[in-house]
Amino acid sequence: MEHTIGIGGGNYGRGHGMAYIGENGTLVLDRNGWEVIPEKQRIQAVPVQKNAGDGLDLHVRNFLDCLKNNTPEKLNASIDVGRNVALVAHMGNIAFRTGEKVLWDNTKQQFATATANKFITPGYHNGWTLPKY
């Protein structure tokens, strides 16, 4: 998997988006659409398929409506979905910073190594601490 944003002419001619790279081809997508690029003609190419509508706007509207109405059960994507996406992104950053393969223990809410666990809680500046409720 590759991910880019804000680098101008990014991978596959897109300024942002994701690419899932497999043995037979690559799925490239962003908010404008998706396509499949074959690897050595093992599969057929799928030309760019334009997105219908703006899912991000609908997602944000749903989230704000649920906040305003205190109806978390009506979320299209639960808070856990967002948490899991953030966790995977942080795992990539932590693996890069430590140079280690990182393994997350969901039961213990920590990594398998002390080196990676140092990155769970950030070091705050100027004596600031996270309030406890």
N, CA, C and O atoms as CSV, one atom per row, in Angstrom:
chain,resi,resn,atom,element,x,y,z
A,1,MET,N,N,0.833,-1.171,0.000
A,1,MET,CA,C,0.000,0.000,0.000
A,1,MET,C,C,0.878,1.234,0.000
A,1,MET,O,O,1.882,1.280,0.710
A,2,GLU,N,N,0.519,2.221,-0.775
A,2,GLU,CA,C,1.168,3.521,-0.749
A,2,GLU,C,C,0.093,4.569,-0.533
A,2,GLU,O,O,-1.056,4.376,-0.932
A,3,HIS,N,N,0.459,5.675,0.095
A,3,HIS,CA,C,-0.498,6.751,0.346
A,3,HIS,C,C,0.221,8.074,0.134
A,3,HIS,O,O,1.336,8.261,0.620
A,4,THR,N,N,-0.411,8.995,-0.591
A,4,THR,CA,C,0.187,10.310,-0.785
A,4,THR,C,C,-0.868,11.382,-0.633
A,4,THR,O,O,-2.052,11.158,-0.884
A,5,ILE,N,N,-0.419,12.539,-0.223
A,5,ILE,CA,C,-1.288,13.720,-0.221
A,5,ILE,C,C,-0.406,14.960,-0.197
A,5,ILE,O,O,0.595,15.011,0.517
A,6,GLY,N,N,-0.786,15.944,-0.976
A,6,GLY,CA,C,-0.122,17.233,-0.947
A,6,GLY,C,C,1.286,17.273,-1.506
A,6,GLY,O,O,2.081,18.127,-1.112
A,7,ILE,N,N,1.614,16.360,-2.422
A,7,ILE,CA,C,2.964,16.396,-2.978
A,7,ILE,C,C,2.949,16.811,-4.445
A,7,ILE,O,O,3.897,16.539,-5.182
A,8,GLY,N,N,1.883,17.464,-4.864
A,8,GLY,CA,C,1.806,17.910,-6.256
A,8,GLY,C,C,1.521,16.739,-7.169
A,8,GLY,O,O,0.479,16.095,-7.047
A,9,GLY,N,N,2.425,16.456,-8.075
A,9,GLY,CA,C,2.272,15.333,-9.002
A,9,GLY,C,C,2.644,14.041,-8.314
A,9,GLY,O,O,3.781,13.585,-8.437
A,10,GLY,N,N,1.724,13.445,-7.599
A,10,GLY,CA,C,2.007,12.242,-6.825
A,10,GLY,C,C,2.082,10.986,-7.680
A,10,GLY,O,O,2.127,11.045,-8.908
A,11,ASN,N,N,2.093,9.873,-7.007
A,11,ASN,CA,C,2.163,8.579,-7.681
A,11,ASN,C,C,0.990,8.397,-8.638
A,11,ASN,O,O,-0.126,8.833,-8.356
A,12,TYR,N,N,1.248,7.761,-9.748
A,12,TYR,CA,C,0.228,7.423,-10.732
A,12,TYR,C,C,-0.489,8.663,-11.273
A,12,TYR,O,O,-1.640,8.586,-11.701
A,13,GLY,N,N,0.204,9.810,-11.250
A,13,GLY,CA,C,-0.348,11.033,-11.792
A,13,GLY,C,C,-1.432,11.676,-10.950
A,13,GLY,O,O,-2.209,12.486,-11.455
A,14,ARG,N,N,-1.494,11.329,-9.679
A,14,ARG,CA,C,-2.505,11.889,-8.785
A,14,ARG,C,C,-1.829,12.648,-7.656
A,14,ARG,O,O,-0.793,12.222,-7.145
A,15,GLY,N,N,-2.413,13.762,-7.271
A,15,GLY,CA,C,-1.849,14.573,-6.200
A,15,GLY,C,C,-2.110,14.014,-4.821
A,15,GLY,O,O,-1.470,14.422,-3.852
A,16,HIS,N,N,-3.043,13.085,-4.721
A,16,HIS,CA,C,-3.337,12.433,-3.448
A,16,HIS,C,C,-4.002,11.097,-3.764
A,16,HIS,O,O,-4.380,10.835,-4.906
A,17,GLY,N,N,-4.138,10.269,-2.759
A,17,GLY,CA,C,-4.809,8.994,-2.963
A,17,GLY,C,C,-4.027,7.837,-2.392
A,17,GLY,O,O,-3.059,8.004,-1.651
A,18,MET,N,N,-4.486,6.655,-2.766
A,18,MET,CA,C,-3.875,5.434,-2.249
A,18,MET,C,C,-3.669,4.460,-3.402
A,18,MET,O,O,-4.366,4.515,-4.416
A,19,ALA,N,N,-2.707,3.574,-3.227
A,19,ALA,CA,C,-2.470,2.507,-4.194
A,19,ALA,C,C,-2.261,1.214,-3.425
A,19,ALA,O,O,-1.405,1.132,-2.545
A,20,TYR,N,N,-3.048,0.212,-3.765
A,20,TYR,CA,C,-2.882,-1.122,-3.194
A,20,TYR,C,C,-2.183,-1.950,-4.249
A,20,TYR,O,O,-2.751,-2.240,-5.302
A,21,ILE,N,N,-0.949,-2.330,-3.965
A,21,ILE,CA,C,-0.090,-2.981,-4.937
A,21,ILE,C,C,-0.102,-4.478,-4.686
A,21,ILE,O,O,0.258,-4.936,-3.601
A,22,GLY,N,N,-0.514,-5.239,-5.689
A,22,GLY,CA,C,-0.569,-6.687,-5.570
A,22,GLY,C,C,0.302,-7.364,-6.604
A,22,GLY,O,O,0.973,-6.697,-7.392
A,23,GLU,N,N,0.295,-8.672,-6.607
A,23,GLU,CA,C,1.108,-9.429,-7.544
A,23,GLU,C,C,0.597,-9.309,-8.975
A,23,GLU,O,O,1.382,-9.355,-9.922
A,24,ASN,N,N,-0.700,-9.156,-9.133
A,24,ASN,CA,C,-1.280,-9.126,-10.470
A,24,ASN,C,C,-1.585,-7.723,-10.976
A,24,ASN,O,O,-1.807,-7.531,-12.171
A,25,GLY,N,N,-1.599,-6.750,-10.086
A,25,GLY,CA,C,-1.902,-5.398,-10.509
A,25,GLY,C,C,-2.004,-4.461,-9.328
A,25,GLY,O,O,-1.790,-4.857,-8.183
A,26,THR,N,N,-2.334,-3.214,-9.615
A,26,THR,CA,C,-2.418,-2.177,-8.599
A,26,THR,C,C,-3.767,-1.477,-8.698
A,26,THR,O,O,-4.187,-1.066,-9.780
A,27,LEU,N,N,-4.442,-1.345,-7.557
A,27,LEU,CA,C,-5.681,-0.587,-7.453
A,27,LEU,C,C,-5.298,0.801,-6.959
A,27,LEU,O,O,-4.764,0.950,-5.860
A,28,VAL,N,N,-5.573,1.819,-7.775
A,28,VAL,CA,C,-5.248,3.195,-7.444
A,28,VAL,C,C,-6.562,3.944,-7.242
A,28,VAL,O,O,-7.457,3.875,-8.084
A,29,LEU,N,N,-6.678,4.670,-6.106
A,29,LEU,CA,C,-7.921,5.379,-5.860
A,29,LEU,C,C,-7.695,6.674,-5.115
A,29,LEU,O,O,-6.726,6.839,-4.374
A,30,ASP,N,N,-8.621,7.586,-5.337
A,30,ASP,CA,C,-8.708,8.822,-4.586
A,30,ASP,C,C,-10.165,9.247,-4.586
A,30,ASP,O,O,-11.034,8.483,-5.006
A,31,ARG,N,N,-10.441,10.447,-4.123
A,31,ARG,CA,C,-11.846,10.869,-4.029
A,31,ARG,C,C,-12.474,11.117,-5.389
A,31,ARG,O,O,-13.694,11.251,-5.483
A,32,ASN,N,N,-11.677,11.181,-6.437
A,32,ASN,CA,C,-12.217,11.403,-7.779
A,32,ASN,C,C,-12.599,10.114,-8.493
A,32,ASN,O,O,-13.414,10.140,-9.416
A,33,GLY,N,N,-12.019,8.982,-8.078
A,33,GLY,CA,C,-12.321,7.720,-8.740
A,33,GLY,C,C,-11.258,6.672,-8.468
A,33,GLY,O,O,-10.400,6.836,-7.600
A,34,TRP,N,N,-11.338,5.578,-9.239
A,34,TRP,CA,C,-10.396,4.482,-9.050
A,34,TRP,C,C,-10.098,3.832,-10.394
A,34,TRP,O,O,-10.840,3.999,-11.361
A,35,GLU,N,N,-8.992,3.086,-10.434
A,35,GLU,CA,C,-8.614,2.338,-11.628
A,35,GLU,C,C,-7.740,1.158,-11.221
A,35,GLU,O,O,-7.172,1.132,-10.129
A,36,VAL,N,N,-7.644,0.182,-12.121
A,36,VAL,CA,C,-6.762,-0.960,-11.904
A,36,VAL,C,C,-5.709,-0.948,-12.997
A,36,VAL,O,O,-6.027,-0.900,-14.186
A,37,ILE,N,N,-4.447,-0.992,-12.578
A,37,ILE,CA,C,-3.321,-1.028,-13.501
A,37,ILE,C,C,-2.726,-2.428,-13.435
A,37,ILE,O,O,-2.241,-2.840,-12.381
A,38,PRO,N,N,-2.756,-3.170,-14.548
A,38,PRO,CA,C,-2.267,-4.554,-14.506
A,38,PRO,C,C,-0.748,-4.635,-14.376
A,38,PRO,O,O,-0.026,-3.720,-14.773
A,39,GLU,N,N,-0.286,-5.731,-13.820
A,39,GLU,CA,C,1.137,-6.041,-13.711
A,39,GLU,C,C,1.459,-7.116,-14.743
A,39,GLU,O,O,0.977,-8.244,-14.639
A,40,LYS,N,N,2.264,-6.773,-15.727
A,40,LYS,CA,C,2.697,-7.729,-16.759
A,40,LYS,C,C,1.518,-8.443,-17.421
A,40,LYS,O,O,1.610,-9.629,-17.740
A,41,GLN,N,N,0.433,-7.738,-17.624
A,41,GLN,CA,C,-0.751,-8.252,-18.326
A,41,GLN,C,C,-1.330,-9.518,-17.694
A,41,GLN,O,O,-1.915,-10.346,-18.392
A,42,ARG,N,N,-1.171,-9.672,-16.377
A,42,ARG,CA,C,-1.758,-10.829,-15.680
A,42,ARG,C,C,-3.267,-10.671,-15.526
A,42,ARG,O,O,-3.999,-11.656,-15.433
A,43,ILE,N,N,-3.717,-9.432,-15.502
A,43,ILE,CA,C,-5.149,-9.136,-15.431
A,43,ILE,C,C,-5.432,-8.004,-16.409
A,43,ILE,O,O,-4.509,-7.376,-16.927
A,44,GLN,N,N,-6.714,-7.747,-16.657
A,44,GLN,CA,C,-7.075,-6.663,-17.549
A,44,GLN,C,C,-7.089,-5.335,-16.797
A,44,GLN,O,O,-7.440,-5.270,-15.619
A,45,ALA,N,N,-6.704,-4.291,-17.501
A,45,ALA,CA,C,-6.776,-2.951,-16.928
A,45,ALA,C,C,-8.234,-2.549,-16.777
A,45,ALA,O,O,-9.084,-2.945,-17.575
A,46,VAL,N,N,-8.511,-1.770,-15.759
A,46,VAL,CA,C,-9.826,-1.147,-15.603
A,46,VAL,C,C,-9.570,0.353,-15.654
A,46,VAL,O,O,-8.923,0.897,-14.759
A,47,PRO,N,N,-10.071,1.035,-16.693
A,47,PRO,CA,C,-9.821,2.475,-16.783
A,47,PRO,C,C,-10.472,3.222,-15.634
A,47,PRO,O,O,-11.295,2.668,-14.905
A,48,VAL,N,N,-10.101,4.468,-15.480
A,48,VAL,CA,C,-10.601,5.277,-14.371
A,48,VAL,C,C,-12.124,5.255,-14.322
A,48,VAL,O,O,-12.806,5.540,-15.307
A,49,GLN,N,N,-12.633,4.906,-13.141
A,49,GLN,CA,C,-14.065,4.909,-12.875
A,49,GLN,C,C,-14.343,6.111,-11.980
A,49,GLN,O,O,-13.916,6.149,-10.826
A,50,LYS,N,N,-15.059,7.088,-12.518
A,50,LYS,CA,C,-15.338,8.314,-11.765
A,50,LYS,C,C,-16.295,8.041,-10.618
A,50,LYS,O,O,-17.241,7.267,-10.756
A,51,ASN,N,N,-16.043,8.679,-9.489
A,51,ASN,CA,C,-16.953,8.581,-8.351
A,51,ASN,C,C,-18.259,9.293,-8.664
A,51,ASN,O,O,-18.270,10.326,-9.333
A,52,ALA,N,N,-19.339,8.745,-8.185
A,52,ALA,CA,C,-20.646,9.374,-8.325
A,52,ALA,C,C,-20.979,10.058,-7.010
A,52,ALA,O,O,-21.205,9.382,-6.006
A,53,GLY,N,N,-21.015,11.373,-6.993
A,53,GLY,CA,C,-21.307,12.093,-5.761
A,53,GLY,C,C,-20.054,12.374,-4.966
A,53,GLY,O,O,-18.945,12.031,-5.375
A,54,ASP,N,N,-20.248,12.996,-3.836
A,54,ASP,CA,C,-19.139,13.368,-2.968
A,54,ASP,C,C,-19.338,12.708,-1.614
A,54,ASP,O,O,-19.988,13.267,-0.730
A,55,GLY,N,N,-18.782,11.528,-1.457
A,55,GLY,CA,C,-18.950,10.769,-0.227
A,55,GLY,C,C,-18.396,11.456,1.000
A,55,GLY,O,O,-18.933,11.290,2.095
A,56,LEU,N,N,-17.318,12.235,0.838
A,56,LEU,CA,C,-16.745,12.916,1.993
A,56,LEU,C,C,-17.747,13.904,2.578
A,56,LEU,O,O,-17.929,13.947,3.795
A,57,ASP,N,N,-18.398,14.695,1.736
A,57,ASP,CA,C,-19.391,15.642,2.241
A,57,ASP,C,C,-20.527,14.909,2.961
A,57,ASP,O,O,-20.984,15.358,4.012
A,58,LEU,N,N,-20.979,13.796,2.405
A,58,LEU,CA,C,-22.060,13.035,3.035
A,58,LEU,C,C,-21.607,12.457,4.368
A,58,LEU,O,O,-22.371,12.431,5.332
A,59,HIS,N,N,-20.361,11.993,4.421
A,59,HIS,CA,C,-19.814,11.421,5.653
A,59,HIS,C,C,-19.727,12.493,6.753
A,59,HIS,O,O,-20.131,12.258,7.892
A,60,VAL,N,N,-19.198,13.661,6.397
A,60,VAL,CA,C,-19.073,14.748,7.366
A,60,VAL,C,C,-20.455,15.202,7.827
A,60,VAL,O,O,-20.647,15.450,9.017
A,61,ARG,N,N,-21.419,15.318,6.919
A,61,ARG,CA,C,-22.783,15.723,7.283
A,61,ARG,C,C,-23.384,14.730,8.271
A,61,ARG,O,O,-23.993,15.131,9.262
A,62,ASN,N,N,-23.214,13.425,8.003
A,62,ASN,CA,C,-23.731,12.402,8.913
A,62,ASN,C,C,-23.093,12.525,10.289
A,62,ASN,O,O,-23.786,12.441,11.303
A,63,PHE,N,N,-21.781,12.722,10.334
A,63,PHE,CA,C,-21.072,12.847,11.605
A,63,PHE,C,C,-21.577,14.056,12.392
A,63,PHE,O,O,-21.863,13.946,13.584
A,64,LEU,N,N,-21.688,15.214,11.725
A,64,LEU,CA,C,-22.151,16.421,12.406
A,64,LEU,C,C,-23.598,16.292,12.871
A,64,LEU,O,O,-23.936,16.740,13.967
A,65,ASP,N,N,-24.450,15.686,12.055
A,65,ASP,CA,C,-25.842,15.472,12.461
A,65,ASP,C,C,-25.928,14.604,13.709
A,65,ASP,O,O,-26.725,14.874,14.607
A,66,CYS,N,N,-25.107,13.563,13.761
A,66,CYS,CA,C,-25.127,12.676,14.928
A,66,CYS,C,C,-24.599,13.379,16.174
A,66,CYS,O,O,-25.097,13.141,17.274
A,67,LEU,N,N,-23.603,14.237,16.016
A,67,LEU,CA,C,-23.127,15.021,17.157
A,67,LEU,C,C,-24.222,15.952,17.650
A,67,LEU,O,O,-24.508,16.007,18.846
A,68,LYS,N,N,-24.835,16.684,16.726
A,68,LYS,CA,C,-25.854,17.675,17.076
A,68,LYS,C,C,-27.057,17.022,17.745
A,68,LYS,O,O,-27.626,17.581,18.683
A,69,ASN,N,N,-27.447,15.841,17.269
A,69,ASN,CA,C,-28.656,15.172,17.759
A,69,ASN,C,C,-28.381,14.110,18.822
A,69,ASN,O,O,-29.305,13.453,19.301
A,70,ASN,N,N,-27.107,13.941,19.190
A,70,ASN,CA,C,-26.713,12.926,20.164
A,70,ASN,C,C,-27.261,11.550,19.788
A,70,ASN,O,O,-27.899,10.872,20.595
A,71,THR,N,N,-26.991,11.152,18.524
A,71,THR,CA,C,-27.453,9.863,18.013
A,71,THR,C,C,-26.289,9.062,17.436
A,71,THR,O,O,-26.245,8.826,16.229
A,72,PRO,N,N,-25.342,8.639,18.286
A,72,PRO,CA,C,-24.186,7.900,17.766
A,72,PRO,C,C,-24.567,6.607,17.053
A,72,PRO,O,O,-23.817,6.132,16.200
A,73,GLU,N,N,-25.717,6.033,17.387
A,73,GLU,CA,C,-26.149,4.791,16.732
A,73,GLU,C,C,-26.472,5.002,15.253
A,73,GLU,O,O,-26.588,4.032,14.504
A,74,LYS,N,N,-26.619,6.254,14.825
A,74,LYS,CA,C,-26.941,6.550,13.424
A,74,LYS,C,C,-25.704,6.882,12.583
A,74,LYS,O,O,-25.825,7.219,11.405
A,75,LEU,N,N,-24.515,6.787,13.190
A,75,LEU,CA,C,-23.289,7.036,12.431
A,75,LEU,C,C,-23.142,6.019,11.305
A,75,LEU,O,O,-23.341,4.823,11.518
A,76,ASN,N,N,-22.794,6.488,10.111
A,76,ASN,CA,C,-22.525,5.571,8.996
A,76,ASN,C,C,-21.235,4.793,9.227
A,76,ASN,O,O,-21.108,3.649,8.791
A,77,ALA,N,N,-20.290,5.406,9.906
A,77,ALA,CA,C,-19.033,4.746,10.265
A,77,ALA,C,C,-18.819,5.021,11.755
A,77,ALA,O,O,-18.686,6.173,12.167
A,78,SER,N,N,-18.787,3.974,12.539
A,78,SER,CA,C,-18.689,4.133,13.989
A,78,SER,C,C,-17.369,4.766,14.403
A,78,SER,O,O,-16.421,4.817,13.620
A,79,ILE,N,N,-17.316,5.239,15.622
A,79,ILE,CA,C,-16.084,5.800,16.173
A,79,ILE,C,C,-14.976,4.755,16.123
A,79,ILE,O,O,-13.814,5.101,15.910
A,80,ASP,N,N,-15.315,3.487,16.315
A,80,ASP,CA,C,-14.313,2.417,16.255
A,80,ASP,C,C,-13.671,2.319,14.878
A,80,ASP,O,O,-12.485,2.007,14.775
A,81,VAL,N,N,-14.428,2.578,13.827
A,81,VAL,CA,C,-13.865,2.556,12.474
A,81,VAL,C,C,-12.782,3.625,12.365
A,81,VAL,O,O,-11.687,3.353,11.872
A,82,GLY,N,N,-13.084,4.844,12.824
A,82,GLY,CA,C,-12.093,5.917,12.802
A,82,GLY,C,C,-10.887,5.602,13.661
A,82,GLY,O,O,-9.754,5.897,13.280
A,83,ARG,N,N,-11.120,5.009,14.807
A,83,ARG,CA,C,-10.027,4.627,15.699
A,83,ARG,C,C,-9.114,3.610,15.025
A,83,ARG,O,O,-7.891,3.726,15.106
A,84,ASN,N,N,-9.690,2.624,14.368
A,84,ASN,CA,C,-8.887,1.594,13.712
A,84,ASN,C,C,-8.080,2.156,12.551
A,84,ASN,O,O,-6.933,1.761,12.346
A,85,VAL,N,N,-8.662,3.065,11.795
A,85,VAL,CA,C,-7.925,3.704,10.697
A,85,VAL,C,C,-6.758,4.508,11.256
A,85,VAL,O,O,-5.647,4.432,10.733
A,86,ALA,N,N,-7.003,5.277,12.319
A,86,ALA,CA,C,-5.935,6.063,12.933
A,86,ALA,C,C,-4.845,5.153,13.503
A,86,ALA,O,O,-3.658,5.458,13.385
A,87,LEU,N,N,-5.241,4.046,14.113
A,87,LEU,CA,C,-4.275,3.110,14.688
A,87,LEU,C,C,-3.344,2.559,13.616
A,87,LEU,O,O,-2.129,2.510,13.812
A,88,VAL,N,N,-3.903,2.148,12.494
A,88,VAL,CA,C,-3.082,1.594,11.413
A,88,VAL,C,C,-2.115,2.656,10.880
A,88,VAL,O,O,-0.951,2.357,10.612
A,89,ALA,N,N,-2.597,3.897,10.726
A,89,ALA,CA,C,-1.717,4.968,10.258
A,89,ALA,C,C,-0.582,5.211,11.252
A,89,ALA,O,O,0.574,5.355,10.854
A,90,HIS,N,N,-0.909,5.256,12.543
A,90,HIS,CA,C,0.120,5.461,13.569
A,90,HIS,C,C,1.095,4.286,13.601
A,90,HIS,O,O,2.290,4.483,13.822
A,91,MET,N,N,0.606,3.082,13.386
A,91,MET,CA,C,1.498,1.919,13.380
A,91,MET,C,C,2.549,2.048,12.284
A,91,MET,O,O,3.714,1.708,12.492
A,92,GLY,N,N,2.141,2.534,11.127
A,92,GLY,CA,C,3.104,2.745,10.041
A,92,GLY,C,C,4.162,3.762,10.425
A,92,GLY,O,O,5.349,3.552,10.174
A,93,ASN,N,N,3.740,4.861,11.030
A,93,ASN,CA,C,4.695,5.885,11.467
A,93,ASN,C,C,5.630,5.352,12.540
A,93,ASN,O,O,6.829,5.628,12.510
A,94,ILE,N,N,5.095,4.593,13.486
A,94,ILE,CA,C,5.913,4.058,14.580
A,94,ILE,C,C,6.891,3.011,14.061
A,94,ILE,O,O,8.038,2.960,14.505
A,95,ALA,N,N,6.451,2.183,13.131
A,95,ALA,CA,C,7.364,1.202,12.527
A,95,ALA,C,C,8.515,1.916,11.823
A,95,ALA,O,O,9.668,1.496,11.918
A,96,PHE,N,N,8.193,2.995,11.118
A,96,PHE,CA,C,9.232,3.765,10.430
A,96,PHE,C,C,10.214,4.365,11.432
A,96,PHE,O,O,11.426,4.291,11.234
A,97,ARG,N,N,9.696,4.959,12.505
A,97,ARG,CA,C,10.554,5.621,13.489
A,97,ARG,C,C,11.420,4.649,14.281
A,97,ARG,O,O,12.557,4.967,14.627
A,98,THR,N,N,10.886,3.470,14.568
A,98,THR,CA,C,11.656,2.504,15.364
A,98,THR,C,C,12.502,1.585,14.498
A,98,THR,O,O,13.472,0.998,14.976
A,99,GLY,N,N,12.145,1.458,13.238
A,99,GLY,CA,C,12.846,0.510,12.369
A,99,GLY,C,C,12.453,-0.932,12.678
A,99,GLY,O,O,13.143,-1.866,12.268
A,100,GLU,N,N,11.359,-1.114,13.394
A,100,GLU,CA,C,10.902,-2.436,13.813
A,100,GLU,C,C,9.587,-2.802,13.138
A,100,GLU,O,O,8.831,-1.939,12.693
A,101,LYS,N,N,9.340,-4.096,13.074
A,101,LYS,CA,C,8.005,-4.574,12.755
A,101,LYS,C,C,7.195,-4.407,14.035
A,101,LYS,O,O,7.600,-4.888,15.093
A,102,VAL,N,N,6.055,-3.728,13.945
A,102,VAL,CA,C,5.270,-3.480,15.154
A,102,VAL,C,C,4.044,-4.380,15.186
A,102,VAL,O,O,3.378,-4.595,14.173
A,103,LEU,N,N,3.769,-4.894,16.366
A,103,LEU,CA,C,2.609,-5.753,16.586
A,103,LEU,C,C,1.761,-5.139,17.682
A,103,LEU,O,O,2.263,-4.878,18.775
A,104,TRP,N,N,0.482,-4.902,17.413
A,104,TRP,CA,C,-0.421,-4.265,18.362
A,104,TRP,C,C,-1.211,-5.331,19.109
A,104,TRP,O,O,-1.796,-6.216,18.484
A,105,ASP,N,N,-1.236,-5.260,20.422
A,105,ASP,CA,C,-2.039,-6.140,21.262
A,105,ASP,C,C,-3.286,-5.360,21.658
A,105,ASP,O,O,-3.225,-4.493,22.529
A,106,ASN,N,N,-4.402,-5.659,21.030
A,106,ASN,CA,C,-5.630,-4.900,21.254
A,106,ASN,C,C,-6.168,-5.090,22.668
A,106,ASN,O,O,-6.789,-4.180,23.219
A,107,THR,N,N,-5.939,-6.256,23.259
A,107,THR,CA,C,-6.400,-6.506,24.622
A,107,THR,C,C,-5.655,-5.630,25.622
A,107,THR,O,O,-6.264,-5.033,26.510
A,108,LYS,N,N,-4.341,-5.557,25.475
A,108,LYS,CA,C,-3.517,-4.764,26.391
A,108,LYS,C,C,-3.425,-3.291,25.980
A,108,LYS,O,O,-2.960,-2.452,26.753
A,109,GLN,N,N,-3.871,-2.984,24.758
A,109,GLN,CA,C,-3.789,-1.620,24.235
A,109,GLN,C,C,-2.348,-1.114,24.229
A,109,GLN,O,O,-2.059,0.004,24.657
A,110,GLN,N,N,-1.448,-1.973,23.730
A,110,GLN,CA,C,-0.046,-1.594,23.618
A,110,GLN,C,C,0.636,-2.456,22.570
A,110,GLN,O,O,0.089,-3.453,22.099
A,111,PHE,N,N,1.858,-2.039,22.217
A,111,PHE,CA,C,2.661,-2.801,21.263
A,111,PHE,C,C,3.404,-3.915,21.987
A,111,PHE,O,O,3.434,-3.962,23.217
A,112,ALA,N,N,3.995,-4.798,21.221
A,112,ALA,CA,C,4.726,-5.929,21.790
A,112,ALA,C,C,6.101,-5.520,22.314
A,112,ALA,O,O,6.713,-6.257,23.088
A,113,THR,N,N,6.598,-4.331,21.891
A,113,THR,CA,C,7.930,-3.915,22.335
A,113,THR,C,C,7.871,-2.577,23.056
A,113,THR,O,O,7.032,-1.727,22.758
A,114,ALA,N,N,8.787,-2.409,24.016
A,114,ALA,CA,C,8.863,-1.153,24.768
A,114,ALA,C,C,9.258,0.001,23.853
A,114,ALA,O,O,8.813,1.132,24.049
A,115,THR,N,N,10.088,-0.282,22.858
A,115,THR,CA,C,10.521,0.770,21.929
A,115,THR,C,C,9.328,1.393,21.223
A,115,THR,O,O,9.236,2.616,21.123
A,116,ALA,N,N,8.421,0.572,20.737
A,116,ALA,CA,C,7.232,1.088,20.051
A,116,ALA,C,C,6.266,1.742,21.033
A,116,ALA,O,O,5.624,2.738,20.700
A,117,ASN,N,N,6.160,1.191,22.238
A,117,ASN,CA,C,5.235,1.742,23.239
A,117,ASN,C,C,5.585,3.173,23.646
A,117,ASN,O,O,4.715,3.914,24.105
A,118,LYS,N,N,6.848,3.569,23.482
A,118,LYS,CA,C,7.244,4.936,23.817
A,118,LYS,C,C,6.507,5.962,22.968
A,118,LYS,O,O,6.414,7.128,23.350
A,119,PHE,N,N,5.986,5.544,21.825
A,119,PHE,CA,C,5.315,6.470,20.922
A,119,PHE,C,C,3.802,6.532,21.138
A,119,PHE,O,O,3.119,7.291,20.451
A,120,ILE,N,N,3.270,5.757,22.070
A,120,ILE,CA,C,1.819,5.762,22.300
A,120,ILE,C,C,1.366,7.101,22.858
A,120,ILE,O,O,0.387,7.674,22.380
A,121,THR,N,N,2.068,7.602,23.863
A,121,THR,CA,C,1.723,8.885,24.470
A,121,THR,C,C,2.781,9.896,24.069
A,121,THR,O,O,3.969,9.670,24.300
A,122,PRO,N,N,2.371,11.009,23.473
A,122,PRO,CA,C,3.361,11.991,23.033
A,122,PRO,C,C,4.009,12.706,24.205
A,122,PRO,O,O,3.450,12.750,25.301
A,123,GLY,N,N,5.188,13.264,23.974
A,123,GLY,CA,C,5.846,14.113,24.947
A,123,GLY,C,C,5.332,15.531,24.756
A,123,GLY,O,O,5.571,16.140,23.714
A,124,TYR,N,N,4.640,16.056,25.736
A,124,TYR,CA,C,4.051,17.386,25.615
A,124,TYR,C,C,5.076,18.455,25.955
A,124,TYR,O,O,6.050,18.189,26.659
A,125,HIS,N,N,4.857,19.654,25.458
A,125,HIS,CA,C,5.787,20.776,25.637
A,125,HIS,C,C,5.344,21.701,26.768
A,125,HIS,O,O,4.164,21.763,27.113
A,126,ASN,N,N,6.292,22.401,27.326
A,126,ASN,CA,C,6.063,23.470,28.299
A,126,ASN,C,C,5.246,23.024,29.511
A,126,ASN,O,O,4.464,23.805,30.053
A,127,GLY,N,N,5.423,21.781,29.932
A,127,GLY,CA,C,4.749,21.303,31.130
A,127,GLY,C,C,3.278,20.976,30.960
A,127,GLY,O,O,2.595,20.662,31.935
A,128,TRP,N,N,2.777,21.046,29.721
A,128,TRP,CA,C,1.362,20.746,29.502
A,128,TRP,C,C,1.103,19.264,29.730
A,128,TRP,O,O,1.937,18.432,29.373
A,129,THR,N,N,-0.024,18.922,30.311
A,129,THR,CA,C,-0.413,17.531,30.500
A,129,THR,C,C,-1.844,17.336,29.986
A,129,THR,O,O,-2.640,18.273,29.938
A,130,LEU,N,N,-2.134,16.126,29.616
A,130,LEU,CA,C,-3.464,15.788,29.159
A,130,LEU,C,C,-4.388,15.732,30.376
A,130,LEU,O,O,-4.104,14.994,31.319
A,131,PRO,N,N,-5.482,16.490,30.377
A,131,PRO,CA,C,-6.378,16.476,31.538
A,131,PRO,C,C,-6.982,15.087,31.750
A,131,PRO,O,O,-7.266,14.363,30.796
A,132,LYS,N,N,-7.172,14.734,33.023
A,132,LYS,CA,C,-7.804,13.469,33.370
A,132,LYS,C,C,-9.225,13.754,33.840
A,132,LYS,O,O,-9.438,14.641,34.666
A,133,TYR,N,N,-10.181,13.022,33.330
A,133,TYR,CA,C,-11.599,13.215,33.690
A,133,TYR,C,C,-12.115,12.063,34.495
A,133,TYR,O,O,-13.283,12.055,34.883
